């Protein structure tokens, strides 16, 4: 028998890392150089980071410059709390909160953003977010709005009306940030992490969608 859910029996799907509004034209310093091997390594790491691979600090670029073909330039745009150039970044305020929670197999790695002159640093501190924990708690047969793309994988289209994703009670255990084995692109955070971001008024850029947990 399924009992009535408590207010904390929920998790949150993150869309802010993949949203166009939070995409920024930061380019790793190595991509300005003629080092094809390093470029290939970075592009591979970007792909791996999007599906929850555990990456080491050395796999992330140390420095990022504004892309010259991007308008407006990245250093002329506001810096969101969570943003992406392929990798997922956090501003210092969100990173401070996240660091207090269980990242499981994941990690935060410092990086530097520079103005177009490549001499003047952007104000503030910035971090890569490597989400590397996995859970298998999605209940597709009880959910609405997710798209079955085959091979046991599901996609959640953006701006889906009447979206209702449900997860098993195991989602409440373990890491506070994770990918689901059955869902591509999006990762998830615990309700306690969401509440901590909310308390500091940092959650808006994360673009969070509430997901129900079915408690047996």
Phi, psi and omega in degrees: 000138178268125180273165180296135183288144173274163181303329182274359181278065179206163171228177185227130175274134181263130175239349185297330181290337184249000184284141178303324182297336182252011176280135182227142184277056174269131183242128178305141183305325182297334181285349174273351184255163182266065180233085188299324181296315180293321177301315179298321179296318181293315180297322176295317180296323177301311179299319180293323181294333182284347181238017169087027175283147173279122183242151178272164180303323183291344179278350179258138177296145181279331186228146179225134179244156176297136175294132182291340182262010183258130178228132353292156181299148184302324182282356177257000180255152173299145180264115180290171176291329175224133183205175188213147165234021192120302165286158175262129180248153168235142168287165188302322184296313179291322179298323179299317179293311183301323183296342180274359184244174184278109178273358180060238179277356183274184184196164169247132180234129181291148174215171181236139174248139184236153171291171185300336179286352179062018179239322185268120180286148172293141179294144179099177178242150185222152186220145166280141173252114175258102177272114189230001176274152180231142173228157179236074188235358182292137180247084185297327182291343179253003187253159177233139172102342178279146183256125178284115181253011176091166178059029178075016181246150182229148178237143178252102179298144179292150177060031178288127178281149178058035178289129179216098180259135181235147186224156178284168184298337180297341178297338181279353183256154173082210189302150179272350174225133183196162167261152172265138180301326187269349185245127179267158172079305186270146170245177190228155175229158179287161177295326180294324176290320178300317181296324178293319176295319180297320181298331178263007180058044182246356192280341187303311182295338181288339179052072188263138176242126182290136179233136183279147174247127180273113183261121180273000000 
